Amino acid sequence: MAELNIYQRINAVMSECDYIQKKQAQQGKGVKYDEVMAMIRQLLIKHGIVMVMRQTSMDQIGGLEGKNQKVYQGAYEMDLVNMDNPQEKVTHTAYAHGMDGGDKAPGKAHTYAAKLMLVKGFGIETGEDEESRAEKLDRQNVINDEQFNWLLKYCVENEQLNAMGSQLLKAFKIGHLRDMPSSKFKLATDIIKERLNVGD
């Protein structure tokens, strides 16, 4: 692993990063710093990347009128360093805000900035729920040429989409038969066979 440069190491971490599901609205939106670290810490160790974070500025920018809530804004940098060649690094920057009635606002800003730079820096996928993620993956994994040609036989006439084809586009919410998710192909063929009385 010593011969890998920092970009190769970051790419290796990205290839193993999993999806983090956002909490429901009533629990507070977004993912937590601890959730991000729980997933990525061992990957950073495994691929020899050291995370070095610096606060470059911190200012109190206001508070809530009538309440003892102070708002701080900080600027931060995070170096992702190749542990086998410490001169080699990638640096991310972020601004973050923290609000608290006591002395925790600066720490909250620091934590938010760290989470932001890790999530964005490693391209960690987050989403509201598994269903929306599955739909996105479906859009990426579409039918192959053989499957597309099979659909064409029953969905196109005289180079025009027929009623069967139009029904499939509407049913699967796609703009073209080429966009048919591969996971839906079996269902599409079952619909065609049932409605057009087509054999296997």
C-alpha positions in Angstrom: 0.0 0.0 0.0 3.0 2.4 0.6 3.3 3.1 -3.1 -0.3 4.4 -3.4 -0.7 8.2 -3.7 -3.2 10.2 -1.7 -5.7 10.2 -4.6 -5.6 6.5 -5.0 -6.1 6.1 -1.2 -9.1 8.5 -1.2 -10.5 6.6 -4.2 -10.1 3.3 -2.3 -12.0 4.7 0.7 -14.8 6.0 -1.6 -15.1 2.6 -3.2 -15.9 1.1 0.2 -18.1 3.9 1.6 -21.6 2.9 2.3 -24.9 4.8 2.2 -26.0 6.7 5.3 -29.7 7.1 5.7 -31.0 10.4 7.0 -33.2 10.3 10.0 -36.9 11.1 9.8 -37.9 14.7 10.1 -39.2 14.3 13.7 -35.8 13.0 14.7 -33.9 15.9 13.2 -32.9 16.0 9.5 -29.5 15.1 8.3 -26.8 12.6 9.3 -24.8 12.9 12.5 -21.1 13.3 12.8 -20.9 10.1 14.8 -22.6 8.1 12.1 -20.1 9.4 9.5 -17.1 8.6 11.7 -18.4 5.2 12.6 -18.4 4.3 8.9 -15.3 6.0 7.7 -12.8 5.7 10.6 -11.7 2.1 9.9 -11.5 2.9 6.2 -9.1 5.8 6.9 -6.9 3.5 9.0 -7.1 0.7 6.5 -6.0 2.9 3.6 -3.4 4.9 5.5 -5.1 8.3 5.5 -4.6 10.7 8.4 -7.3 13.4 9.0 -5.9 16.7 10.2 -8.3 19.6 10.9 -7.7 23.2 11.6 -9.9 26.1 12.6 -8.7 29.2 10.7 -11.2 31.7 12.1 -14.1 32.0 14.7 -16.5 34.9 15.2 -19.6 35.5 17.2 -22.0 36.8 14.5 -25.1 37.3 16.6 -27.7 35.6 18.8 -31.4 35.1 19.1 -33.2 38.2 20.3 -34.6 37.8 23.8 -32.9 34.4 24.3 -29.5 33.5 25.6 -28.4 31.8 22.4 -25.1 32.8 20.8 -24.3 32.1 17.1 -20.7 31.5 16.1 -19.3 31.2 12.6 -16.0 29.4 11.9 -13.8 28.7 8.9 -12.1 25.3 8.8 -9.6 23.3 6.8 -9.2 19.5 6.7 -6.1 17.8 5.3 -6.3 14.2 4.2 -2.7 13.1 4.5 -0.9 10.1 3.0 0.6 8.6 6.2 3.5 7.0 4.2 4.3 10.3 2.5 3.1 13.2 4.8 4.0 15.9 2.3 1.2 14.5 0.1 -2.2 15.7 1.0 -5.6 16.9 -0.2 -7.2 19.9 1.6 -10.9 20.6 2.0 -12.4 23.9 3.4 -15.7 24.7 4.9 -17.6 27.4 6.8 -19.9 26.3 9.6 -22.2 27.8 12.2 -23.0 26.8 15.8 -25.7 28.0 18.2 -25.9 27.4 21.9 -26.9 29.1 25.1 -23.7 28.0 26.9 -20.2 27.4 25.6 -20.9 24.7 23.1 -21.6 26.8 20.0 -17.9 26.8 18.8 -17.7 23.0 19.2 -21.0 22.5 17.3 -19.6 24.5 14.4 -16.4 22.5 14.4 -18.3 19.2 14.4 -20.6 20.3 11.6 -17.7 21.4 9.5 -15.9 18.1 10.0 -19.0 16.1 9.0 -19.5 18.3 6.0 -16.0 17.9 4.7 -16.0 14.2 5.2 -19.4 13.6 3.5 -18.5 15.9 0.5 -14.9 15.0 0.4 -15.5 11.2 0.1 -18.8 11.5 -1.8 -20.7 9.7 0.9 -24.3 9.1 -0.3 -27.1 10.2 2.0 -30.8 10.1 1.4 -34.2 10.4 3.1 -35.0 6.7 2.8 -34.0 3.4 1.2 -36.9 3.6 -1.3 -35.6 6.8 -2.9 -32.1 5.4 -3.1 -33.4 2.2 -4.8 -35.2 4.3 -7.4 -32.0 6.2 -8.1 -30.1 2.9 -8.5 -32.8 1.6 -10.8 -32.3 4.6 -13.1 -28.6 3.8 -13.4 -29.1 0.1 -14.1 -31.2 -0.2 -17.3 -32.0 -3.0 -19.6 -29.4 -4.4 -22.1 -29.7 -4.4 -25.9 -31.3 -7.9 -26.0 -34.0 -6.9 -23.5 -34.6 -3.6 -25.3 -35.0 -5.3 -28.7 -37.5 -7.7 -27.1 -39.6 -4.8 -25.9 -39.4 -3.1 -29.3 -41.2 -6.1 -30.9 -44.4 -5.5 -28.9 -44.2 -1.7 -28.1 -43.3 -0.1 -31.5 -45.2 -0.2 -34.8 -44.2 1.6 -37.9 -41.4 3.3 -35.9 -44.0 4.7 -33.5 -44.7 3.8 -29.9 -48.0 1.8 -29.8 -50.5 1.7 -27.0 -48.6 -1.1 -25.2 -45.4 1.0 -25.3 -47.2 4.1 -24.0 -48.7 2.1 -21.1 -45.3 0.8 -20.1 -43.7 4.3 -20.1 -46.5 5.6 -18.0 -46.5 2.6 -15.6 -42.8 2.8 -15.0 -42.5 6.6 -15.2 -39.8 6.6 -17.8 -39.4 8.7 -21.0 -38.1 6.0 -23.3 -38.0 2.2 -23.4 -34.2 2.4 -23.2 -34.7 3.9 -19.7 -36.5 0.7 -18.4 -34.8 -0.4 -15.2 -33.3 -3.9 -15.5 -35.0 -4.8 -12.2 -38.4 -4.0 -13.8 -37.9 -6.0 -17.1 -39.5 -9.2 -15.8 -42.6 -7.3 -14.7 -42.7 -5.5 -18.0 -42.6 -8.8 -19.9 -45.3 -10.3 -17.7 -47.5 -7.3 -18.5 -46.9 -7.7 -22.2 -47.5 -11.5 -22.2 -50.7 -11.1 -20.2 -52.3 -8.2 -22.2 -51.1 -9.3 -25.6 -51.4 -13.1 -25.0 -47.7 -13.6 -25.9 -46.0 -16.9 -25.2 -42.6 -17.4 -23.8 
